[in-house]
């Protein structure tokens, strides 16, 4: 080690990681000072003039990029080496920005002490030999194992705190301070969980942090898909923590990749629903069916409504009107239950029970639908979901702004958010990632000179989304330029002299039409599943992304058993209803960009980007058991059905058609073997 005592400053709001970096640097002979936010850290750097600055990129008050720029702008800090610690999901953006501030090295979070040691050894050549460095790293890793036990004990309380802040944010009119606190808690846990061997917790937190960042960029407004995703991820966190705790906090090696580790799937969280009836014991079959579809029923009698201290667990309510003398009595009682949002009510009864209800439509506290008492659990769940869909406001149109001048595109982004768009801005070289991640309804381009540059962007968009509306904003285009753009498939050209309102109207009109065309072209409106061609296109896109990112992907082909017999006994219409129920059951467990598509011969296919083959096999086995327990009502009585499935996975098979055909062949073998089976190709 060199004789001079070097100085170092560490800036990180995660105390555990900061302490470990402090310990490593101290053992290496540095004089170390730490700060938990950007302002204090920058003040320390200016006062101490350190040889080394180690900073996280996401710290309070001043982020890491602002700190680095301030350091590089100080002439007396030119000799300071900067090491930036970045979370994986922020790595690309900060590295691109970091070129302007000359960051010397990057260490990716989750934190790896050996990677940091190698970086320091490279920045100060000759100061540390390999044996000395390995001894220090070994000491720190031993320390990490000792601290992992304490971290595991405290982890449940940290997860409870995250859930409480999320609930507070949703109940407190989406307070931005709560959102910022939630993002900080999740960010700290992302790095520290992986550090102590809780890798699945860290991966879930990465997804949470990405979604929370999207919400923050959109001014705190949450769309339905984001709310569902966050609730699902929060539901999975305790199970992920518990599974790792049973194995031991350091059971998974630091170098393990997500695809290489053994993980358990987790069914999506159950949806609470309240069932109100005069005779709850008669509804055992309905309760069993609702459980199979992922609901958590709570049975209560009419007499409990309106009692002091009684409250509903959720806005979803099923009311059994049989043997109930007044059709409006239950409405008056439900009004007293103190619901924070309009109730989603499905009423079960014959026409005479519902006549008073139909005349009471001025009550805005209810979004209601009725079903006959003879109908089954699938009809009830479908009615609940139809109510929710009808009551949900339309999601804002997703606008992707692609311009050369990033300042101008960010200005447009702010303006169009004020116009009600969910807008994001990107540079042209990030177009591919934006199209896949953001899934826009419309794209706004500026006309780049020469026009060939714009044509290249249009062709890139068309290669991925043939029908996506593209609007070009330009000043006084020539007729030749307009013809060239029209030939390439540009939807509309708007002059820069036009008002913002006119441009926004054009974008909304094309986005609305494009969304309608995309939905009609892509999905069957009755069953909600994707048609064959768009499904295969989506699978090709995800397969390319899995290949580029080195992640696994699984494909399942499934279908009802004994289709010919079912068609003879109950008819095609009832078989279609059974298939719709099966797709609803499996689709309820999908996340993110997973899809179900209709293929051929009454079969359906689904690809799963978040599950490897073994996890998908266990999930389908569980759903197979649930489906076989369902009882479907038809004209001739009741019916039970089963399904068979075949599974293939990437990277075992890398071609889209091979993946599909292998899973399809496995499903046929499962049916020929007697049905109610799942066969995998691995």
C-alpha positions in Angstrom: 0.0 0.0 0.0 1.2 3.5 -0.7 2.5 5.7 2.1 0.3 8.6 1.5 -3.1 8.5 3.3 -5.7 9.1 0.6 -9.1 10.7 1.3 -12.4 9.3 0.2 -16.1 10.5 0.4 -19.0 8.1 0.2 -22.5 9.3 -0.7 -25.3 6.8 -0.3 -28.7 7.0 1.5 -28.6 3.3 2.3 -26.7 3.0 5.6 -25.8 -0.7 5.3 -24.1 -0.3 1.9 -22.5 3.0 3.0 -21.1 1.3 6.1 -19.6 -1.6 4.1 -18.0 0.8 1.5 -16.6 2.8 4.5 -15.2 -0.4 6.0 -13.5 -1.5 2.8 -12.0 1.9 2.1 -10.8 2.2 5.7 -9.0 -1.2 5.5 -7.4 0.0 2.3 -5.9 3.0 4.1 -8.3 5.7 3.1 -9.5 8.5 5.4 -13.3 8.2 4.8 -16.3 10.4 5.4 -19.9 9.6 4.5 -23.0 11.5 3.7 -26.6 10.4 3.3 -27.8 13.0 0.8 -26.4 14.9 -2.2 -26.1 18.4 -0.6 -24.1 17.2 2.4 -22.0 15.0 0.2 -21.1 17.7 -2.3 -20.2 20.0 0.6 -17.9 17.3 2.0 -16.2 16.9 -1.4 -15.6 20.6 -1.8 -14.1 20.8 1.7 -12.1 17.6 1.8 -10.9 17.6 -1.9 -10.8 13.7 -1.8 -8.8 11.4 -4.1 -11.9 9.2 -4.5 -15.7 9.9 -4.6 -18.1 6.9 -4.4 -21.7 8.0 -4.9 -25.0 6.3 -5.6 -26.8 7.9 -8.5 -30.2 8.1 -6.7 -29.7 10.0 -3.5 -32.0 12.7 -2.0 -31.7 16.5 -2.6 -29.0 16.2 -5.3 -28.9 13.1 -7.5 -25.6 11.5 -8.4 -25.5 13.0 -11.9 -25.8 16.6 -10.5 -23.1 15.8 -7.9 -20.7 14.5 -10.6 -21.3 17.6 -12.8 -20.6 19.9 -9.9 -17.4 18.1 -9.1 -16.2 18.2 -12.7 -16.9 21.9 -12.8 -14.5 22.6 -9.9 -11.0 23.1 -11.1 -9.5 22.2 -7.7 -11.3 18.8 -7.9 -9.8 17.7 -11.2 -7.8 14.9 -9.5 -10.8 13.3 -7.8 -11.7 9.9 -9.2 -15.5 9.3 -9.4 -17.1 5.9 -9.0 -20.8 5.8 -9.6 -23.0 3.1 -8.1 -26.1 2.6 -10.3 -29.2 0.3 -10.1 -29.5 -1.9 -13.1 -32.7 -0.4 -14.4 -31.1 3.1 -14.4 -27.8 2.0 -15.8 -28.3 2.9 -19.4 -29.6 6.4 -18.9 -27.0 7.4 -16.4 -24.2 6.0 -18.5 -25.3 8.0 -21.4 -25.6 11.1 -19.3 -22.3 10.3 -17.5 -20.2 10.7 -20.6 -20.5 14.5 -20.2 -19.2 14.4 -16.6 -16.4 11.9 -17.1 -17.3 9.3 -14.5 -14.2 7.1 -14.0 -16.0 3.8 -13.3 -19.4 2.3 -12.6 -20.3 -0.4 -10.0 -23.8 -1.9 -10.6 -26.3 -2.4 -7.8 -27.0 -4.9 -6.3 -23.8 -4.0 -4.6 -20.8 -6.4 -5.2 -17.8 -5.7 -2.9 -15.4 -7.6 -5.1 -16.4 -5.4 -8.2 -15.8 -2.2 -6.2 -12.4 -3.6 -5.0 -11.3 -4.2 -8.6 -12.4 -0.7 -9.6 -10.4 0.9 -6.8 -7.4 -1.3 -7.6 -7.6 -0.1 -11.2 -7.9 3.6 -10.3 -4.8 3.5 -8.0 -2.4 1.1 -9.8 0.5 -0.2 -7.7 -1.1 0.8 -4.4 -2.7 -2.6 -3.7 -1.4 -6.1 -4.6 -3.8 -9.0 -5.3 -3.2 -10.9 -2.1 -3.8 -7.9 0.0 -7.0 -7.0 -1.9 -8.4 -10.5 -1.7 -7.8 -10.6 2.1 -9.8 -7.3 2.5 -12.6 -8.6 0.2 -12.8 -11.8 2.1 -13.1 -10.0 5.4 -15.9 -7.8 4.1 -17.8 -10.8 2.6 -17.6 -12.6 6.0 -19.0 -9.4 7.6 -21.9 -9.4 5.1 -22.8 -13.0 6.0 -22.9 -12.1 9.7 -25.1 -9.0 9.0 -27.4 -11.0 6.8 -29.0 -12.7 9.8 -29.9 -9.4 11.4 -31.1 -8.1 8.0 -33.4 -11.1 7.6 -35.0 -10.5 11.1 -35.7 -6.8 10.3 -36.9 -7.4 6.7 -40.6 -8.1 7.5 -40.9 -4.7 9.3 -39.4 -3.0 6.3 -41.9 -4.7 3.9 -44.7 -3.7 6.2 -43.5 -0.1 6.1 -43.5 -0.2 2.3 -47.1 -1.6 2.1 -48.3 1.1 4.6 -46.8 3.9 2.6 -48.4 2.5 -0.6 -51.8 2.4 1.2 -51.3 5.9 2.5 -50.4 7.2 -1.0 -53.6 5.6 -2.5 -55.8 6.9 0.3 -54.2 10.3 0.8 -55.2 11.6 -2.7 -51.8 10.5 -4.2 -49.6 12.8 -2.1 -46.3 13.2 -3.9 -44.4 13.1 -0.6 -45.7 9.6 0.0 -44.7 8.6 -3.5 -41.1 9.9 -2.9 -40.9 8.1 0.4 -42.1 4.9 -1.1 -39.6 5.1 -4.0 -36.7 5.7 -1.5 -37.7 2.7 0.7 -37.9 0.5 -2.4 -34.6 1.8 -3.8 -32.8 1.1 -0.5 -34.2 -2.4 -0.3 -33.2 -3.2 -4.0 -29.5 -3.0 -3.2 -29.4 -4.2 0.4 -31.7 -7.2 -0.2 -29.4 -8.6 -2.9 -26.3 -7.8 -0.8 -27.6 -10.2 1.9 -28.7 -13.0 -0.4 -32.4 -12.0 -0.8 -32.2 -11.9 -4.6 -35.9 -12.5 -5.3 -36.8 -9.6 -3.0 -34.3 -7.4 -4.9 -35.7 -8.4 -8.3 -39.2 -7.6 -7.3 -38.0 -4.2 -5.9 -36.3 -3.5 -9.2 -39.7 -3.9 -11.0 -41.4 -1.8 -8.3 -38.8 1.0 -8.6 -39.2 1.0 -12.4 -43.0 1.4 -12.1 -42.8 4.0 -9.4 -40.3 6.0 -11.5 -42.9 5.9 -14.4 -45.6 7.2 -12.0 -43.3 9.9 -10.7 -42.4 11.0 -14.3 -46.2 11.2 -15.0 -46.8 13.7 -12.2 -48.0 11.0 -9.7 -51.0 9.9 -11.8 -51.6 6.1 -11.7 -53.2 4.2 -14.5 -55.0 0.9 -13.8 -52.3 -1.4 -15.1 -49.7 0.2 -12.9 -51.9 0.0 -9.8 -52.5 -3.7 -10.5 -48.8 -4.4 -11.1 -47.7 -2.7 -7.9 -50.3 -4.5 -5.8 -49.2 -7.8 -7.3 -45.5 -7.1 -6.7 -46.2 -6.1 -3.1 -48.2 -9.2 -2.5 -45.2 -11.3 -3.7 -42.6 -9.6 -1.5 -43.4 -11.4 1.8 -43.4 -14.8 0.1 -40.0 -14.0 -1.6 -38.6 -12.9 1.7 -39.9 -16.0 3.6 -38.6 -18.4 1.0 -35.1 -17.0 1.2 -35.2 -16.9 5.0 -36.0 -20.6 5.1 -33.0 -21.4 2.8 -30.7 -19.0 4.6 -30.0 -15.4 3.6 -26.8 -16.3 1.7 -28.1 -19.5 0.1 -27.9 -17.9 -3.4 -24.5 -17.0 -4.7 -23.9 -13.4 -5.6 -23.2 -14.3 -9.2 -26.4 -16.2 -9.7 -28.6 -14.9 -12.5 -32.4 -14.8 -12.3 -32.7 -17.6 -14.8 -30.2 -19.8 -13.0 -31.8 -19.7 -9.5 -34.5 -21.9 -8.3 -37.6 -19.8 -7.6 -41.2 -20.5 -6.7 -44.1 -19.0 -8.6 -46.7 -17.1 -6.7 -50.4 -16.9 -7.7 -51.6 -13.4 -8.1 -53.2 -11.9 -4.9 -56.8 -13.0 -4.2 -59.5 -10.4 -4.8 -61.8 -9.8 -1.7 -65.5 -10.0 -2.4 -68.5 -9.8 0.0 -71.5 -12.0 -0.5 -74.7 -10.9 1.2 -77.5 -13.4 1.5 -80.5 -14.5 3.7 -79.2 -18.1 3.5 -75.4 -18.1 3.0 -75.2 -21.9 3.4 -77.0 -22.4 0.0 -74.1 -20.7 -1.8 -71.3 -23.1 -1.1 -70.9 -24.0 -4.8 -70.7 -20.3 -5.8 -68.1 -19.7 -3.1 -66.0 -22.6 -4.3 -66.2 -21.3 -7.9 -65.2 -17.8 -6.9 -62.2 -19.2 -5.0 -61.1 -21.0 -8.2 -61.2 -17.7 -10.1 -59.0 -16.0 -7.6 -61.5 -14.3 -5.3 -61.6 -14.4 -1.5 -65.3 -14.5 -0.6 -66.7 -13.3 2.7 -70.2 -14.5 3.5 -72.5 -12.3 5.6 -76.2 -12.2 6.3 -78.5 -9.2 5.5 -78.9 -8.5 9.2 -75.2 -7.6 9.5 -75.5 -4.7 7.1 -75.8 -1.4 8.8 -74.7 -2.6 12.2 -72.4 -0.4 14.2 -68.8 -0.9 13.4 -69.5 -3.0 10.3 -67.6 -2.2 7.1 -67.1 -3.9 3.7 -63.7 -5.3 2.9 -63.9 -4.2 -0.7 -66.1 -2.5 -3.3 -67.0 -5.8 -4.9 -70.4 -7.1 -3.5 -72.6 -10.0 -4.6 -76.2 -9.7 -3.3 -78.5 -12.8 -3.2 -82.0 -11.4 -3.6 -83.8 -14.7 -3.2 -86.2 -14.7 -0.2 -85.6 -11.0 0.1 -88.9 -9.1 0.3 -87.8 -5.7 -0.9 -85.5 -5.1 -3.8 -84.3 -1.8 -2.5 -83.8 -2.7 1.2 -80.3 -3.9 0.5 -79.4 -0.7 -1.3 -80.3 1.4 1.7 -78.4 -0.8 4.0 -75.3 -0.9 1.8 -75.4 3.0 1.8 -74.7 2.9 5.5 -71.5 0.8 5.3 -69.3 3.7 4.6 -67.8 2.7 1.3 -65.0 5.0 0.2 -65.7 4.4 -3.5 -68.8 3.4 -5.6 -69.7 -0.2 -5.0 -69.5 -2.8 -7.8 -72.6 -4.9 -7.2 -73.8 -8.1 -8.8 -77.4 -8.9 -7.8 -78.6 -12.5 -8.1 -82.4 -12.8 -8.5 -85.3 -13.3 -10.9 -87.0 -10.4 -12.7 -89.6 -9.7 -10.0 -86.8 -9.2 -7.4 -85.1 -6.7 -9.6 -88.0 -4.4 -10.7 -87.6 -2.0 -7.7 -83.8 -2.0 -8.3 -84.2 -1.0 -12.0 -86.3 2.0 -11.0 -83.6 3.2 -8.6 -80.9 3.9 -11.1 -80.4 7.5 -9.8 -78.3 6.0 -7.0 -74.7 6.8 -8.1 -73.2 4.8 -5.3 -73.7 1.5 -7.3 -72.4 0.1 -10.5 -74.6 -2.9 -10.7 -75.6 -5.8 -12.9 -77.9 -8.7 -12.3 -77.7 -12.5 -13.0 -80.2 -15.3 -12.5 -79.8 -17.4 -9.4 -79.3 -20.5 -11.6 -76.2 -19.1 -13.2 -72.7 -20.3 -12.2 -69.6 -18.7 -10.7 -68.1 -17.8 -14.1 -71.2 -15.7 -15.0 -70.9 -13.9 -11.6 -67.1 -13.2 -12.0 -67.7 -12.0 -15.6 -70.4 -9.6 -14.4 -68.1 -8.2 -11.7 -65.4 -7.6 -14.2 -67.8 -6.0 -16.8 -69.0 -3.6 -14.1 -65.4 -2.6 -13.4 -64.6 -2.2 -17.1 -67.6 0.0 -17.6 -66.9 2.1 -14.5 -63.2 2.6 -15.3 -62.3 5.9 -17.0 -60.5 5.5 -20.3 -56.7 5.3 -19.8 -54.9 8.4 -21.1 -53.4 8.1 -24.6 -49.7 7.1 -24.6 -47.7 9.6 -26.6 -44.1 8.9 -27.6 -42.2 12.1 -28.6 -39.0 11.5 -30.6 -36.9 14.6 -31.4 -33.2 15.4 -31.9 -33.2 18.3 -29.3 -33.9 16.7 -26.0 -34.8 20.0 -24.4 -37.5 20.6 -27.0 -38.9 17.1 -26.6 -39.0 17.5 -22.8 -40.8 20.8 -23.3 -43.4 19.1 -25.5 -43.7 16.3 -22.9 -44.7 18.8 -20.2 -47.2 20.5 -22.5 -48.9 17.3 -23.6 -49.2 15.9 -20.1 -51.1 19.1 -19.3 -53.4 18.1 -22.3 -54.1 14.7 -20.6 -51.6 12.5 -22.5 -49.4 10.0 -20.8 -46.3 11.3 -22.6 -42.7 10.4 -22.7 -39.8 11.9 -24.6 -36.8 10.0 -26.1 -33.9 10.6 -28.5 -34.0 8.9 -31.9 -31.3 6.3 -30.9 -33.6 5.0 -28.1 -36.6 4.5 -30.4 -36.4 0.6 -30.3 -36.5 0.4 -26.5 -39.2 3.1 -26.2 -41.5 1.3 -28.7 -41.3 -2.0 -26.7 -41.3 -0.6 -23.2 -43.8 2.3 -23.5 -46.2 0.7 -26.0 -47.4 4.1 -27.4 -50.8 4.8 -29.0 -49.3 7.5 -31.2 -45.8 8.8 -32.1 -44.8 12.5 -32.6 -41.7 13.1 -34.7 -40.0 16.3 -35.8 -38.8 16.4 -39.4 -35.1 15.9 -39.5 -32.9 17.1 -42.4 -32.1 15.4 -44.6 -35.6 13.8 -44.8 -34.0 10.4 -45.1 -33.3 10.5 -41.3 -37.0 10.8 -40.6 -37.8 8.1 -43.1 -35.4 5.7 -41.3 -37.3 6.4 -38.0 -40.7 5.8 -39.7 -39.5 2.5 -41.2 -38.2 1.4 -37.7 -41.7 2.1 -36.2 -43.4 0.4 -39.0 -41.2 -2.7 -38.6 -42.6 -3.1 -35.1 -46.1 -1.6 -35.2 -47.5 -1.5 -38.8 -50.7 0.4 -37.8 -49.2 2.7 -35.2 -50.3 6.4 -36.0 -47.3 8.6 -36.7 -47.6 12.4 -36.7 -44.8 14.6 -38.1 -44.4 18.1 -36.8 -42.5 20.4 -39.3 -42.2 23.9 -40.6 -43.4 24.5 -44.2 -42.7 21.1 -45.7 -42.4 20.9 -49.5 -44.8 18.9 -51.5 -42.1 16.4 -52.3 -41.3 15.9 -48.7 -45.0 15.4 -47.8 -45.3 12.8 -50.6 -42.2 10.9 -49.4 -43.5 10.8 -45.8 -47.0 9.7 -47.0 -45.5 6.9 -49.0 -43.7 5.6 -45.9 -46.9 5.5 -43.9 -46.9 8.8 -42.0 -50.5 9.3 -40.7 -50.5 13.1 -40.6 -48.2 16.1 -41.0 -48.9 19.2 -38.8 -47.2 22.5 -39.2 -45.2 24.0 -36.4 -47.3 27.2 -37.0 -50.4 25.3 -35.7 -51.6 25.9 -32.2 -50.9 23.4 -29.4 -54.7 22.7 -29.2 -54.8 21.8 -32.9 -51.7 19.5 -32.6 -53.2 17.9 -29.4 -56.5 17.3 -31.2 -54.8 15.7 -34.1 -52.8 13.4 -31.9 -55.8 12.4 -29.8 -57.9 11.7 -32.9 -55.3 9.4 -34.4 -54.5 7.8 -31.1 -58.2 7.0 -30.5 -58.7 5.6 -33.9 -55.4 3.7 -33.7 -56.3 2.2 -30.4 -59.7 1.1 -31.7 -58.2 -0.4 -34.8 -55.5 -2.1 -32.8 -58.0 -3.6 -30.3 -60.3 -4.8 -33.1 -57.4 -6.3 -35.1 -55.6 -7.8 -32.1 -58.3 -9.2 -29.9 -61.6 -11.0 -29.9 -64.1 -8.7 -28.2 -66.1 -11.6 -26.6 -63.3 -13.7 -25.1 -60.7 -11.0 -24.8 -57.9 -13.2 -26.1 -55.5 -12.1 -28.9 -56.1 -13.3 -32.5 -53.5 -15.6 -34.0 -51.4 -13.2 -36.1 -51.0 -10.4 -33.6 -50.3 -13.0 -30.9 -47.5 -14.5 -32.9 -46.1 -11.0 -33.7 -46.1 -10.2 -30.0 -44.4 -13.5 -29.2 -41.7 -12.8 -31.8 -41.1 -9.4 -30.2 -40.7 -10.8 -26.7 -38.5 -13.6 -28.0 -36.2 -11.1 -29.6 -36.1 -9.2 -26.3 -35.4 -12.4 -24.3 -32.6 -13.2 -26.7 -31.0 -9.8 -26.3 -31.4 -9.7 -22.6 -30.4 -13.3 -21.9 -33.7 -14.0 -20.0 -35.9 -17.1 -20.2 -39.4 -17.3 -21.7 -42.0 -20.0 -21.6 -44.8 -20.9 -24.0 -47.9 -23.0 -23.2 -50.6 -24.4 -25.6 -53.7 -25.6 -23.9 -57.3 -26.7 -24.8 -60.4 -28.4 -23.4 -60.4 -32.2 -23.3 -63.1 -34.2 -25.2 -64.1 -31.3 -27.4 -66.2 -33.5 -29.8 -68.2 -35.0 -26.9 -68.8 -31.6 -25.4 -70.0 -30.2 -28.7 -72.5 -33.0 -29.0 -73.8 -32.8 -25.5 -74.0 -29.1 -24.8 -73.4 -27.4 -28.2 -70.8 -25.0 -29.5 -72.0 -22.0 -27.7 -71.6 -23.6 -24.3 -68.2 -25.0 -25.3 -67.1 -21.5 -26.2 -68.2 -20.3 -22.8 -66.0 -23.1 -21.2 -63.0 -22.0 -23.3 -63.6 -18.4 -22.3 -63.6 -19.4 -18.6 -60.4 -21.3 -19.1 -58.7 -18.3 -20.7 -60.0 -16.1 -17.9 -58.5 -18.5 -15.3 -55.1 -18.6 -16.9 -55.1 -15.0 -18.0 -55.7 -13.9 -14.4 -52.2 -15.1 -13.5 -50.4 -13.2 -16.3 -48.3 -10.2 -15.7 -46.8 -7.3 -17.7 -46.6 -8.2 -21.4 -47.8 -11.8 -21.2 -50.4 -12.7 -23.7 -53.0 -15.4 -24.6 -53.9 -16.0 -28.2 -56.3 -18.2 -30.1 -54.6 -20.7 -32.4 -56.5 -23.5 -34.1 -58.8 -26.5 -33.4 -60.1 -24.9 -30.2 -56.6 -24.5 -28.8 -55.1 -21.5 -27.1 -51.5 -20.4 -26.6 -49.9 -18.2 -24.0 -46.4 -16.9 -23.5 -45.0 -16.0 -20.1 -42.1 -13.6 -19.8 -41.8 -13.7 -16.0 -41.9 -17.5 -15.5 -39.4 -20.1 -16.5 -40.5 -23.6 -17.6 -40.6 -25.3 -14.2 -42.5 -22.4 -12.6 -45.1 -22.4 -15.4 -45.5 -26.2 -15.1 -46.3 -25.8 -11.4 -48.7 -22.9 -12.1 -50.7 -24.8 -14.7 -50.9 -27.8 -12.5 -52.5 -25.7 -9.8 -54.9 -24.1 -12.3 -55.7 -27.5 -13.8 -56.9 -28.6 -10.3 -59.0 -25.4 -9.9 -60.6 -25.7 -13.3 -61.6 -29.3 -12.7 -63.5 -28.3 -9.6 -65.6 -25.7 -11.4 -69.3 -26.5 -12.1 -70.8 -24.9 -15.2 -74.6 -24.5 -15.5 -76.3 -25.1 -18.9 -79.8 -25.9 -20.2 -79.5 -29.6 -19.4 -78.0 -29.4 -16.0 -74.4 -29.0 -14.7 -71.1 -29.7 -16.3 -67.5 -30.2 -15.3 -64.6 -30.0 -17.7 -60.8 -30.5 -17.8 -58.0 -29.2 -20.0 -54.6 -30.4 -21.2 -51.5 -28.4 -21.9 -48.0 -28.6 -23.5 -45.1 -26.4 -22.5 -41.9 -25.4 -24.3 -39.3 -22.8 -23.3 -36.6 -20.5 -24.5 -33.6 -20.8 -24.7 -34.1 -24.6 -25.2 -35.8 -23.6 -28.5 -34.9 -20.3 -30.0 -37.3 -20.1 -33.0 -40.8 -18.8 -32.5 -42.4 -21.4 -34.7 -40.4 -24.2 -33.1 -41.5 -23.0 -29.6 -45.1 -23.0 -30.6 -45.1 -26.3 -32.5 -43.3 -28.1 -29.7 -45.8 -26.9 -27.1 -48.7 -27.7 -29.5 -47.4 -31.2 -30.1 -47.0 -31.8 -26.4 -50.6 -30.7 -25.8 -51.8 -33.2 -28.4 -49.8 -36.0 -26.7 -51.3 -35.0 -23.3 -54.9 -35.3 -24.8 -54.2 -38.6 -26.5 -52.8 -39.9 -23.1 -56.3 -39.5 -21.6 -56.5 -35.7 -20.9 -56.2 -33.6 -17.8 -52.4 -33.7 -18.2 -49.5 -31.4 -18.8 -46.5 -32.4 -20.8 -43.3 -30.4 -21.1 -40.6 -30.5 -23.8 -37.7 -30.1 -21.3 
